[in-house]
Amino acid sequence: MHDLHHMDFIFQTKLGTYSLDAQCEMLVETGYQGLTISAWSQKLDLLDQIKPRWGLDVGAVYLIYRQGLESFVINTVESMQGCHSIELALDSGKGVTDLDRKILEKILPIAERRGIEIVLYPHVRYGMQTTSEAVQLCKAFNHPNLGIVFNGYHWYANQEQLLEERLQAVSPWLKQVNIAGCRLSPLGWGGVATIETLDEGEMDNFVLMGALRRLGYRGRYSVLGWESMGGDVFGNLERSQKAFRSMEQRLIKHPEWSVLDSLAY
């Protein structure tokens, strides 16, 4: 049984943002073990209170680097309490730039001193979009505190394909896995792909989870949500949790079901 977390984006709706109390209470009631918090949250100073108060782990803080955000990024790594992982999306230009490399040079010594993992977050329509670019950075820096999060949504939205090959390439640096229901659509995020609950969309997360199981991954999963999902936030949390546990149990009983033949067309 994997720990299941949810990213806090799902609580940031078109009408406003749910309070931290409400977020944590919903996650506990729907059976999650933790959450990822976005760095723009107004509650970063309360991270160390979440575990003792609600029993939830703060798996990571999601952080974006763009030119002009150097001080914010460095200060976040230097001051963060109650969490030991930062999911870092790099978006300083087209592709990975020298600015991205310079910010890593600055924050990795801080992360090492403070016992924090910097986990690269490939992101569609950002500078660092693909798992291949994240792997290249990890090879170049060769730092024990630098890793990669495999995000099923962004892998699918980028149409990287070659799932088993990409997972094998990422595996030496794989720290976390994020998943979502999604479908390629101009109506989705960035005009690329929708973000949906785990029981919706065209992305087969059962196959992804099976490939990760064969790879030996035993870490946590975090579900990605977004304001475009709409509807009842609590209901969306509940649906994704039930879908995940169903796929997890199915993999235990029938791991061979997740091994697919090539497309017939």
Summary of the structure (lengths in Angstrom):
residues: 265
radius of gyration: 17.7
end to end distance: 35.7
largest distance: 53.1
contacts: 860
relative contact order: 0.14
helix: 45%
strand: 21%
